[in-house]
Amino acid sequence: MTRSDVAQVGQPATTLPSRAVPRASTRPRPDSGFGGLVAAQALDGIGTARFVGWTEVRAWRPGSGELWAHLDRKGPQSQHWLEQESGLEDVVISALLADDTRPSVIPLSHGLLINLRGVNLNPGAEPEDMVWVQMWLEVGRVITSRHRHVAAVEDVRHTLADPNLRGPRNAGDVVVRLADKLLDRLGPVIEELEDQMADIDQRSAAGDHKQTRVELRDVRRRTMRLRRWVGPQRDVIARLAADQSPLFDEGQRLRLRSETDRVTRYVEDLDDLHERASAVHDVISQQLSEDMNRTMYLLSVVAAIVLPLALLTELVSLDLPGIPGTELNGVLYVALLISIAAALTILFWRTRGRSL
Protein backbone atom coordinates (compact mmCIF):
# COMPACT_ATOMS: atom_id res chain seq x y z
CA MET A 1 0.00 0.00 0.00
CA THR A 2 1.40 3.38 -0.97
CA ARG A 3 1.27 6.65 0.96
CA SER A 4 -1.40 7.97 -1.38
CA ASP A 5 -3.61 5.06 -0.25
CA VAL A 6 -3.21 6.22 3.32
CA ALA A 7 -4.53 9.72 2.55
CA GLN A 8 -8.09 8.68 1.77
CA VAL A 9 -11.11 9.14 3.96
CA GLY A 10 -13.58 6.32 3.97
CA GLN A 11 -11.23 3.38 3.18
CA PRO A 12 -12.66 0.09 4.46
CA ALA A 13 -11.05 -1.71 7.34
CA THR A 14 -7.89 -3.61 6.45
CA THR A 15 -6.83 -6.87 8.11
CA LEU A 16 -3.10 -7.08 8.59
CA PRO A 17 -0.82 -9.24 10.71
CA SER A 18 -0.70 -8.17 14.33
CA ARG A 19 2.95 -7.22 14.00
CA ALA A 20 5.03 -6.69 10.88
CA VAL A 21 8.54 -7.98 10.24
CA PRO A 22 11.06 -5.13 10.62
CA ARG A 23 12.34 -3.84 7.32
CA ALA A 24 15.90 -2.95 6.42
CA SER A 25 16.96 0.59 7.23
CA THR A 26 20.02 2.74 6.76
CA ARG A 27 18.96 5.16 9.53
CA PRO A 28 21.37 5.80 12.42
CA ARG A 29 20.66 3.66 15.45
CA PRO A 30 18.90 5.36 18.39
CA ASP A 31 22.06 5.34 20.46
CA SER A 32 23.83 7.50 17.85
CA GLY A 33 22.77 10.66 19.68
CA PHE A 34 20.30 12.05 17.14
CA GLY A 35 16.94 13.41 18.31
CA GLY A 36 13.37 12.51 17.43
CA LEU A 37 11.37 11.96 20.62
CA VAL A 38 9.65 15.28 21.34
CA ALA A 39 8.01 13.92 24.50
CA ALA A 40 6.69 10.69 25.95
CA GLN A 41 4.30 10.39 28.86
CA ALA A 42 2.94 7.45 30.81
CA LEU A 43 -0.71 8.26 31.55
CA ASP A 44 -1.95 7.31 35.01
CA GLY A 45 -5.68 7.14 34.22
CA ILE A 46 -6.68 10.10 36.40
CA GLY A 47 -5.59 13.01 34.21
CA THR A 48 -1.92 13.32 35.08
CA ALA A 49 1.18 11.66 33.64
CA ARG A 50 4.82 10.79 34.21
CA PHE A 51 7.37 11.93 31.65
CA VAL A 52 9.41 9.04 30.27
CA GLY A 53 12.10 8.53 27.63
CA TRP A 54 13.15 6.14 24.89
CA THR A 55 13.73 3.31 27.37
CA GLU A 56 10.08 3.22 28.42
CA VAL A 57 8.88 3.78 24.85
CA ARG A 58 10.84 0.74 23.63
CA ALA A 59 9.77 -1.36 26.62
CA TRP A 60 6.04 -0.77 26.15
CA ARG A 61 3.93 -3.86 25.49
CA PRO A 62 0.13 -4.29 25.27
CA GLY A 63 -1.27 -4.32 28.78
CA SER A 64 1.74 -2.58 30.35
CA GLY A 65 -0.05 0.76 30.80
CA GLU A 66 -1.14 3.82 28.86
CA LEU A 67 1.57 5.53 26.81
CA TRP A 68 1.64 8.64 24.61
CA ALA A 69 4.76 9.05 22.44
CA HIS A 70 5.05 12.27 20.46
CA LEU A 71 7.69 12.15 17.71
CA ASP A 72 9.41 14.45 15.26
CA ARG A 73 9.09 12.42 12.08
CA LYS A 74 12.30 13.94 10.70
CA GLY A 75 14.36 12.77 13.67
CA PRO A 76 16.61 9.79 12.85
CA GLN A 77 15.86 8.17 16.21
CA SER A 78 12.13 8.35 15.51
CA GLN A 79 12.55 6.94 12.03
CA HIS A 80 14.75 4.09 13.25
CA TRP A 81 12.43 3.20 16.11
CA LEU A 82 9.33 3.23 13.91
CA GLU A 83 10.92 1.11 11.18
CA GLN A 84 12.89 -1.33 13.34
CA GLU A 85 11.52 -1.53 16.88
CA SER A 86 7.91 -0.32 17.03
CA GLY A 87 6.38 -3.48 15.60
CA LEU A 88 3.92 -1.44 13.53
CA GLU A 89 2.68 -2.41 10.09
CA ASP A 90 4.32 -0.80 7.08
CA VAL A 91 1.20 1.19 6.25
CA VAL A 92 1.24 2.77 9.71
CA ILE A 93 4.95 3.53 9.56
CA SER A 94 4.59 5.14 6.13
CA ALA A 95 1.72 7.30 7.35
CA LEU A 96 3.55 8.46 10.49
CA LEU A 97 6.57 9.45 8.39
CA ALA A 98 4.61 11.04 5.51
CA ASP A 99 5.47 14.64 4.62
CA ASP A 100 1.95 15.64 3.60
CA THR A 101 -1.39 14.03 4.40
CA ARG A 102 -5.06 14.82 4.06
CA PRO A 103 -7.42 14.53 7.04
CA SER A 104 -8.33 10.86 7.20
CA VAL A 105 -9.14 7.95 9.47
CA ILE A 106 -8.34 4.37 8.48
CA PRO A 107 -9.39 1.45 10.70
CA LEU A 108 -6.86 -1.37 10.77
CA SER A 109 -6.88 -4.73 12.49
CA HIS A 110 -5.99 -3.51 15.98
CA GLY A 111 -6.12 0.27 15.85
CA LEU A 112 -6.92 3.49 14.01
CA LEU A 113 -4.65 5.51 11.74
CA ILE A 114 -5.72 9.16 12.04
CA ASN A 115 -4.53 12.31 10.27
CA LEU A 116 -5.73 15.73 11.43
CA ARG A 117 -4.83 19.28 10.44
CA GLY A 118 -4.67 22.55 12.33
CA VAL A 119 -4.03 26.21 11.58
CA ASN A 120 -0.39 27.23 11.46
CA LEU A 121 0.30 29.69 14.28
CA ASN A 122 4.08 29.45 14.05
CA PRO A 123 5.94 32.79 13.75
CA GLY A 124 6.07 34.13 10.21
CA ALA A 125 3.54 31.60 8.87
CA GLU A 126 0.05 32.11 7.49
CA PRO A 127 -2.68 30.37 9.54
CA GLU A 128 -4.21 28.76 6.46
CA ASP A 129 -0.83 27.14 5.63
CA MET A 130 -1.93 24.34 7.89
CA VAL A 131 0.17 22.00 9.98
CA TRP A 132 -0.73 18.36 10.43
CA VAL A 133 -0.35 15.66 13.05
CA GLN A 134 -0.43 11.94 12.28
CA MET A 135 -1.66 9.51 14.93
CA TRP A 136 -1.67 5.79 15.51
CA LEU A 137 -4.15 4.76 18.20
CA GLU A 138 -4.35 1.31 19.71
CA VAL A 139 -5.42 0.00 23.09
CA GLY A 140 -3.02 1.43 25.65
CA ARG A 141 -0.83 3.45 23.26
CA VAL A 142 -1.07 6.48 21.01
CA ILE A 143 1.80 7.60 18.79
CA THR A 144 1.68 11.09 17.29
CA SER A 145 4.16 12.56 14.82
CA ARG A 146 4.79 15.97 13.34
CA HIS A 147 7.63 18.05 11.92
CA ARG A 148 6.50 21.66 12.31
CA HIS A 149 5.44 22.78 15.77
CA VAL A 150 1.75 22.08 16.52
CA ALA A 151 0.43 24.34 19.29
CA ALA A 152 -2.54 22.06 20.01
CA VAL A 153 -0.19 19.24 21.06
CA GLU A 154 1.55 21.57 23.51
CA ASP A 155 -1.85 22.56 24.91
CA VAL A 156 -2.69 18.93 25.69
CA ARG A 157 0.74 18.24 27.15
CA HIS A 158 0.34 21.31 29.36
CA THR A 159 -2.84 19.84 30.90
CA LEU A 160 -0.83 16.76 31.91
CA ALA A 161 2.02 18.79 33.38
CA ASP A 162 -0.13 21.25 35.36
CA PRO A 163 -1.49 19.70 38.59
CA ASN A 164 -4.36 22.19 38.57
CA LEU A 165 -5.63 20.88 35.23
CA ARG A 166 -7.08 17.53 34.27
CA GLY A 167 -5.39 15.99 31.26
CA PRO A 168 -6.24 12.95 29.14
CA ARG A 169 -6.78 9.74 31.08
CA ASN A 170 -5.88 7.25 28.37
CA ALA A 171 -4.74 6.95 24.75
CA GLY A 172 -8.22 7.50 23.30
CA ASP A 173 -8.62 10.60 25.43
CA VAL A 174 -5.42 12.04 23.90
CA VAL A 175 -6.99 11.88 20.43
CA VAL A 176 -10.20 13.51 21.67
CA ARG A 177 -8.27 16.32 23.38
CA LEU A 178 -6.12 16.92 20.28
CA ALA A 179 -9.20 17.20 18.06
CA ASP A 180 -10.69 19.67 20.54
CA LYS A 181 -7.54 21.84 20.77
CA LEU A 182 -7.08 21.90 17.00
CA LEU A 183 -10.60 23.31 16.67
CA ASP A 184 -9.96 25.79 19.50
CA ARG A 185 -7.17 27.29 17.40
CA LEU A 186 -9.31 27.37 14.27
CA GLY A 187 -12.19 29.37 15.76
CA PRO A 188 -10.34 32.71 16.26
CA VAL A 189 -8.94 32.54 12.71
CA ILE A 190 -12.45 32.25 11.26
CA GLU A 191 -13.68 35.08 13.50
CA GLU A 192 -10.85 37.28 12.24
CA LEU A 193 -11.88 36.56 8.65
CA GLU A 194 -15.51 37.39 9.48
CA ASP A 195 -14.47 40.74 11.03
CA GLN A 196 -12.31 41.53 8.01
CA MET A 197 -15.19 40.64 5.68
CA ALA A 198 -17.59 42.90 7.60
CA ASP A 199 -15.11 45.80 7.34
CA ILE A 200 -14.70 45.21 3.59
CA ASP A 201 -18.47 45.15 3.15
CA GLN A 202 -18.88 48.50 4.93
CA ARG A 203 -16.08 50.22 3.03
CA SER A 204 -17.30 48.82 -0.25
CA ALA A 205 -20.76 50.26 0.40
CA ALA A 206 -19.07 53.63 1.05
CA GLY A 207 -17.40 53.51 -2.36
CA ASP A 208 -13.85 52.48 -1.40
CA HIS A 209 -13.40 49.93 -4.16
CA LYS A 210 -9.70 50.13 -4.96
CA GLN A 211 -8.33 48.90 -1.63
CA THR A 212 -11.24 46.61 -0.83
CA ARG A 213 -10.68 44.64 -4.03
CA VAL A 214 -7.16 43.73 -2.87
CA GLU A 215 -8.34 42.76 0.62
CA LEU A 216 -11.28 40.86 -0.80
CA ARG A 217 -8.99 38.68 -2.89
CA ASP A 218 -7.01 37.85 0.25
CA VAL A 219 -10.13 36.89 2.21
CA ARG A 220 -11.42 34.68 -0.59
CA ARG A 221 -8.05 32.96 -0.94
CA ARG A 222 -7.71 32.28 2.78
CA THR A 223 -11.30 31.11 3.08
CA MET A 224 -10.98 28.62 0.24
CA ARG A 225 -7.72 27.21 1.60
CA LEU A 226 -9.25 26.68 5.05
CA ARG A 227 -12.44 25.18 3.61
CA ARG A 228 -10.35 22.72 1.61
CA TRP A 229 -9.12 21.06 4.82
CA VAL A 230 -11.85 21.73 7.38
CA GLY A 231 -14.48 19.88 5.33
CA PRO A 232 -12.60 16.54 5.32
CA GLN A 233 -11.68 17.05 8.98
CA ARG A 234 -15.38 17.21 9.84
CA ASP A 235 -15.85 13.81 8.19
CA VAL A 236 -12.91 12.36 10.14
CA ILE A 237 -14.22 13.52 13.52
CA ALA A 238 -17.71 12.28 12.65
CA ARG A 239 -16.30 8.82 11.86
CA LEU A 240 -14.36 8.78 15.12
CA ALA A 241 -17.56 9.66 17.00
CA ALA A 242 -19.30 6.72 15.33
CA ASP A 243 -16.49 4.26 16.09
CA GLN A 244 -17.68 1.45 18.35
CA SER A 245 -14.29 -0.10 19.09
CA PRO A 246 -12.93 -0.20 22.67
CA LEU A 247 -10.51 2.60 21.77
CA PHE A 248 -13.10 5.18 22.94
CA ASP A 249 -15.56 5.03 25.80
CA GLU A 250 -19.06 6.45 25.62
CA GLY A 251 -18.09 9.75 27.21
CA GLN A 252 -15.36 10.28 24.65
CA ARG A 253 -17.77 9.51 21.81
CA LEU A 254 -20.17 12.13 23.17
CA ARG A 255 -17.36 14.69 23.17
CA LEU A 256 -16.42 13.72 19.61
CA ARG A 257 -20.03 14.23 18.53
CA SER A 258 -19.92 17.67 20.14
CA GLU A 259 -16.71 18.40 18.20
CA THR A 260 -18.45 17.23 15.03
CA ASP A 261 -21.18 19.81 15.60
CA ARG A 262 -18.59 22.51 16.21
CA VAL A 263 -16.53 21.77 13.11
CA THR A 264 -19.76 21.61 11.09
CA ARG A 265 -20.52 25.18 12.22
CA TYR A 266 -17.04 26.20 11.15
CA VAL A 267 -17.61 24.69 7.72
CA GLU A 268 -20.89 26.57 7.44
CA ASP A 269 -19.17 29.79 8.55
CA LEU A 270 -16.51 29.34 5.87
CA ASP A 271 -19.17 28.65 3.22
CA ASP A 272 -21.04 31.78 4.33
CA LEU A 273 -17.83 33.80 4.17
CA HIS A 274 -17.16 32.61 0.64
CA GLU A 275 -20.70 33.50 -0.46
CA ARG A 276 -20.47 36.97 1.13
CA ALA A 277 -17.10 37.57 -0.50
CA SER A 278 -18.51 36.52 -3.87
CA ALA A 279 -21.52 38.80 -3.43
CA VAL A 280 -19.34 41.80 -2.51
CA HIS A 281 -17.04 41.03 -5.43
CA ASP A 282 -20.02 41.03 -7.81
CA VAL A 283 -21.25 44.37 -6.41
CA ILE A 284 -17.81 45.94 -6.77
CA SER A 285 -17.43 44.59 -10.31
CA GLN A 286 -20.88 45.91 -11.26
CA GLN A 287 -20.12 49.33 -9.77
CA LEU A 288 -16.80 49.56 -11.59
CA SER A 289 -18.50 48.54 -14.81
CA GLU A 290 -21.13 51.24 -14.36
CA ASP A 291 -18.42 53.81 -13.65
CA MET A 292 -16.61 52.79 -16.80
CA ASN A 293 -19.80 52.96 -18.86
CA ARG A 294 -20.52 56.44 -17.51
CA THR A 295 -17.00 57.60 -18.36
CA MET A 296 -17.25 56.16 -21.87
CA TYR A 297 -20.61 57.87 -22.35
CA LEU A 298 -19.21 61.25 -21.35
CA LEU A 299 -16.26 60.76 -23.69
CA SER A 300 -18.70 59.88 -26.48
CA VAL A 301 -20.69 63.08 -25.81
CA VAL A 302 -17.55 65.19 -25.91
CA ALA A 303 -16.40 63.50 -29.11
CA ALA A 304 -19.84 63.91 -30.74
CA ILE A 305 -19.79 67.63 -29.98
CA VAL A 306 -16.15 68.43 -30.73
CA LEU A 307 -15.57 66.34 -33.86
CA PRO A 308 -18.33 67.92 -36.01
CA LEU A 309 -17.22 71.41 -34.93
CA ALA A 310 -13.60 70.56 -35.68
CA LEU A 311 -14.60 69.30 -39.14
CA LEU A 312 -16.66 72.43 -39.84
CA THR A 313 -13.80 74.64 -38.67
CA GLU A 314 -11.36 72.81 -40.90
CA LEU A 315 -13.60 73.20 -43.95
CA VAL A 316 -14.13 76.91 -43.35
CA SER A 317 -10.42 77.46 -42.81
CA LEU A 318 -9.70 76.06 -46.27
CA ASP A 319 -11.46 79.12 -47.78
CA LEU A 320 -12.71 77.15 -50.76
CA PRO A 321 -15.35 78.77 -52.98
CA GLY A 322 -18.87 77.37 -52.73
CA ILE A 323 -18.70 76.23 -49.07
CA PRO A 324 -21.61 77.73 -47.09
CA GLY A 325 -20.55 79.93 -44.17
CA THR A 326 -17.26 81.15 -45.62
CA GLU A 327 -18.76 84.58 -46.18
CA LEU A 328 -19.61 84.98 -42.46
CA ASN A 329 -17.44 87.23 -40.34
CA GLY A 330 -15.66 85.93 -37.23
CA VAL A 331 -18.31 86.94 -34.69
CA LEU A 332 -21.15 85.30 -36.55
CA TYR A 333 -19.05 82.20 -37.13
CA VAL A 334 -18.26 81.81 -33.43
CA ALA A 335 -21.93 82.32 -32.56
CA LEU A 336 -22.90 79.62 -35.06
CA LEU A 337 -20.44 77.14 -33.55
CA ILE A 338 -21.68 77.87 -30.03
CA SER A 339 -25.30 77.37 -31.11
CA ILE A 340 -24.50 74.03 -32.75
CA ALA A 341 -22.53 72.88 -29.67
CA ALA A 342 -25.37 73.87 -27.34
CA ALA A 343 -27.94 72.07 -29.47
CA LEU A 344 -25.88 68.87 -29.55
CA THR A 345 -25.26 69.05 -25.82
CA ILE A 346 -28.96 69.40 -25.04
CA LEU A 347 -29.78 66.54 -27.39
CA PHE A 348 -27.29 64.15 -25.79
CA TRP A 349 -28.21 65.19 -22.27
CA ARG A 350 -31.88 64.41 -22.85
CA THR A 351 -31.00 60.94 -24.14
CA ARG A 352 -28.56 60.30 -21.32
CA GLY A 353 -31.00 58.42 -19.09
CA ARG A 354 -32.06 56.08 -21.89
CA SER A 355 -28.44 55.49 -22.95
CA LEU A 356 -27.33 54.51 -19.44
C-alpha positions in Angstrom: 0.0 0.0 0.0 1.4 3.4 -1.0 1.3 6.6 1.0 -1.4 8.0 -1.4 -3.6 5.1 -0.3 -3.2 6.2 3.3 -4.5 9.7 2.6 -8.1 8.7 1.8 -11.1 9.1 4.0 -13.6 6.3 4.0 -11.2 3.4 3.2 -12.7 0.1 4.5 -11.1 -1.7 7.3 -7.9 -3.6 6.4 -6.8 -6.9 8.1 -3.1 -7.1 8.6 -0.8 -9.2 10.7 -0.7 -8.2 14.3 3.0 -7.2 14.0 5.0 -6.7 10.9 8.5 -8.0 10.2 11.1 -5.1 10.6 12.3 -3.8 7.3 15.9 -2.9 6.4 17.0 0.6 7.2 20.0 2.7 6.8 19.0 5.2 9.5 21.4 5.8 12.4 20.7 3.7 15.5 18.9 5.4 18.4 22.1 5.3 20.5 23.8 7.5 17.9 22.8 10.7 19.7 20.3 12.1 17.1 16.9 13.4 18.3 13.4 12.5 17.4 11.4 12.0 20.6 9.7 15.3 21.3 8.0 13.9 24.5 6.7 10.7 26.0 4.3 10.4 28.9 2.9 7.5 30.8 -0.7 8.3 31.6 -2.0 7.3 35.0 -5.7 7.1 34.2 -6.7 10.1 36.4 -5.6 13.0 34.2 -1.9 13.3 35.1 1.2 11.7 33.6 4.8 10.8 34.2 7.4 11.9 31.7 9.4 9.0 30.3 12.1 8.5 27.6 13.1 6.1 24.9 13.7 3.3 27.4 10.1 3.2 28.4 8.9 3.8 24.8 10.8 0.7 23.6 9.8 -1.4 26.6 6.0 -0.8 26.2 3.9 -3.9 25.5 0.1 -4.3 25.3 -1.3 -4.3 28.8 1.7 -2.6 30.3 -0.1 0.8 30.8 -1.1 3.8 28.9 1.6 5.5 26.8 1.6 8.6 24.6 4.8 9.1 22.4 5.1 12.3 20.5 7.7 12.1 17.7 9.4 14.4 15.3 9.1 12.4 12.1 12.3 13.9 10.7 14.4 12.8 13.7 16.6 9.8 12.9 15.9 8.2 16.2 12.1 8.4 15.5 12.6 6.9 12.0 14.7 4.1 13.3 12.4 3.2 16.1 9.3 3.2 13.9 10.9 1.1 11.2 12.9 -1.3 13.3 11.5 -1.5 16.9 7.9 -0.3 17.0 6.4 -3.5 15.6 3.9 -1.4 13.5 2.7 -2.4 10.1 4.3 -0.8 7.1 1.2 1.2 6.3 1.2 2.8 9.7 5.0 3.5 9.6 4.6 5.1 6.1 1.7 7.3 7.3 3.6 8.5 10.5 6.6 9.5 8.4 4.6 11.0 5.5 5.5 14.6 4.6 1.9 15.6 3.6 -1.4 14.0 4.4 -5.1 14.8 4.1 -7.4 14.5 7.0 -8.3 10.9 7.2 -9.1 8.0 9.5 -8.3 4.4 8.5 -9.4 1.4 10.7 -6.9 -1.4 10.8 -6.9 -4.7 12.5 -6.0 -3.5 16.0 -6.1 0.3 15.9 -6.9 3.5 14.0 -4.6 5.5 11.7 -5.7 9.2 12.0 -4.5 12.3 10.3 -5.7 15.7 11.4 -4.8 19.3 10.4 -4.7 22.6 12.3 -4.0 26.2 11.6 -0.4 27.2 11.5 0.3 29.7 14.3 4.1 29.4 14.0 5.9 32.8 13.8 6.1 34.1 10.2 3.5 31.6 8.9 0.0 32.1 7.5 -2.7 30.4 9.5 -4.2 28.8 6.5 -0.8 27.1 5.6 -1.9 24.3 7.9 0.2 22.0 10.0 -0.7 18.4 10.4 -0.4 15.7 13.0 -0.4 11.9 12.3 -1.7 9.5 14.9 -1.7 5.8 15.5 -4.1 4.8 18.2 -4.3 1.3 19.7 -5.4 0.0 23.1 -3.0 1.4 25.6 -0.8 3.5 23.3 -1.1 6.5 21.0 1.8 7.6 18.8 1.7 11.1 17.3 4.2 12.6 14.8 4.8 16.0 13.3 7.6 18.0 11.9 6.5 21.7 12.3 5.4 22.8 15.8 1.7 22.1 16.5 0.4 24.3 19.3 -2.5 22.1 20.0 -0.2 19.2 21.1 1.5 21.6 23.5 -1.9 22.6 24.9 -2.7 18.9 25.7 0.7 18.2 27.2 0.3 21.3 29.4 -2.8 19.8 30.9 -0.8 16.8 31.9 2.0 18.8 33.4 -0.1 21.3 35.4 -1.5 19.7 38.6 -4.4 22.2 38.6 -5.6 20.9 35.2 -7.1 17.5 34.3 -5.4 16.0 31.3 -6.2 13.0 29.1 -6.8 9.7 31.1 -5.9 7.3 28.4 -4.7 7.0 24.8 -8.2 7.5 23.3 -8.6 10.6 25.4 -5.4 12.0 23.9 -7.0 11.9 20.4 -10.2 13.5 21.7 -8.3 16.3 23.4 -6.1 16.9 20.3 -9.2 17.2 18.1 -10.7 19.7 20.5 -7.5 21.8 20.8 -7.1 21.9 17.0 -10.6 23.3 16.7 -10.0 25.8 19.5 -7.2 27.3 17.4 -9.3 27.4 14.3 -12.2 29.4 15.8 -10.3 32.7 16.3 -8.9 32.5 12.7 -12.5 32.2 11.3 -13.7 35.1 13.5 -10.9 37.3 12.2 -11.9 36.6 8.7 -15.5 37.4 9.5 -14.5 40.7 11.0 -12.3 41.5 8.0 -15.2 40.6 5.7 -17.6 42.9 7.6 -15.1 45.8 7.3 -14.7 45.2 3.6 -18.5 45.1 3.2 -18.9 48.5 4.9 -16.1 50.2 3.0 -17.3 48.8 -0.3 -20.8 50.3 0.4 -19.1 53.6 1.1 -17.4 53.5 -2.4 -13.8 52.5 -1.4 -13.4 49.9 -4.2 -9.7 50.1 -5.0 -8.3 48.9 -1.6 -11.2 46.6 -0.8 -10.7 44.6 -4.0 -7.2 43.7 -2.9 -8.3 42.8 0.6 -11.3 40.9 -0.8 -9.0 38.7 -2.9 -7.0 37.8 0.2 -10.1 36.9 2.2 -11.4 34.7 -0.6 -8.0 33.0 -0.9 -7.7 32.3 2.8 -11.3 31.1 3.1 -11.0 28.6 0.2 -7.7 27.2 1.6 -9.3 26.7 5.0 -12.4 25.2 3.6 -10.3 22.7 1.6 -9.1 21.1 4.8 -11.9 21.7 7.4 -14.5 19.9 5.3 -12.6 16.5 5.3 -11.7 17.0 9.0 -15.4 17.2 9.8 -15.8 13.8 8.2 -12.9 12.4 10.1 -14.2 13.5 13.5 -17.7 12.3 12.6 -16.3 8.8 11.9 -14.4 8.8 15.1 -17.6 9.7 17.0 -19.3 6.7 15.3 -16.5 4.3 16.1 -17.7 1.4 18.4 -14.3 -0.1 19.1 -12.9 -0.2 22.7 -10.5 2.6 21.8 -13.1 5.2 22.9 -15.6 5.0 25.8 -19.1 6.4 25.6 -18.1 9.7 27.2 -15.4 10.3 24.6 -17.8 9.5 21.8 -20.2 12.1 23.2 -17.4 14.7 23.2 -16.4 13.7 19.6 -20.0 14.2 18.5 -19.9 17.7 20.1 -16.7 18.4 18.2 -18.4 17.2 15.0 -21.2 19.8 15.6 -18.6 22.5 16.2 -16.5 21.8 13.1 -19.8 21.6 11.1 -20.5 25.2 12.2 -17.0 26.2 11.2 -17.6 24.7 7.7 -20.9 26.6 7.4 -19.2 29.8 8.5 -16.5 29.3 5.9 -19.2 28.7 3.2 -21.0 31.8 4.3 -17.8 33.8 4.2 -17.2 32.6 0.6 -20.7 33.5 -0.5 -20.5 37.0 1.1 -17.1 37.6 -0.5 -18.5 36.5 -3.9 -21.5 38.8 -3.4 -19.3 41.8 -2.5 -17.0 41.0 -5.4 -20.0 41.0 -7.8 -21.3 44.4 -6.4 -17.8 45.9 -6.8 -17.4 44.6 -10.3 -20.9 45.9 -11.3 -20.1 49.3 -9.8 -16.8 49.6 -11.6 -18.5 48.5 -14.8 -21.1 51.2 -14.4 -18.4 53.8 -13.6 -16.6 52.8 -16.8 -19.8 53.0 -18.9 -20.5 56.4 -17.5 -17.0 57.6 -18.4 -17.2 56.2 -21.9 -20.6 57.9 -22.4 -19.2 61.3 -21.3 -16.3 60.8 -23.7 -18.7 59.9 -26.5 -20.7 63.1 -25.8 -17.6 65.2 -25.9 -16.4 63.5 -29.1 -19.8 63.9 -30.7 -19.8 67.6 -30.0 -16.2 68.4 -30.7 -15.6 66.3 -33.9 -18.3 67.9 -36.0 -17.2 71.4 -34.9 -13.6 70.6 -35.7 -14.6 69.3 -39.1 -16.7 72.4 -39.8 -13.8 74.6 -38.7 -11.4 72.8 -40.9 -13.6 73.2 -44.0 -14.1 76.9 -43.4 -10.4 77.5 -42.8 -9.7 76.1 -46.3 -11.5 79.1 -47.8 -12.7 77.2 -50.8 -15.3 78.8 -53.0 -18.9 77.4 -52.7 -18.7 76.2 -49.1 -21.6 77.7 -47.1 -20.5 79.9 -44.2 -17.3 81.1 -45.6 -18.8 84.6 -46.2 -19.6 85.0 -42.5 -17.4 87.2 -40.3 -15.7 85.9 -37.2 -18.3 86.9 -34.7 -21.2 85.3 -36.6 -19.0 82.2 -37.1 -18.3 81.8 -33.4 -21.9 82.3 -32.6 -22.9 79.6 -35.1 -20.4 77.1 -33.5 -21.7 77.9 -30.0 -25.3 77.4 -31.1 -24.5 74.0 -32.7 -22.5 72.9 -29.7 -25.4 73.9 -27.3 -27.9 72.1 -29.5 -25.9 68.9 -29.5 -25.3 69.0 -25.8 -29.0 69.4 -25.0 -29.8 66.5 -27.4 -27.3 64.1 -25.8 -28.2 65.2 -22.3 -31.9 64.4 -22.9 -31.0 60.9 -24.1 -28.6 60.3 -21.3 -31.0 58.4 -19.1 -32.1 56.1 -21.9 -28.4 55.5 -23.0 -27.3 54.5 -19.4 
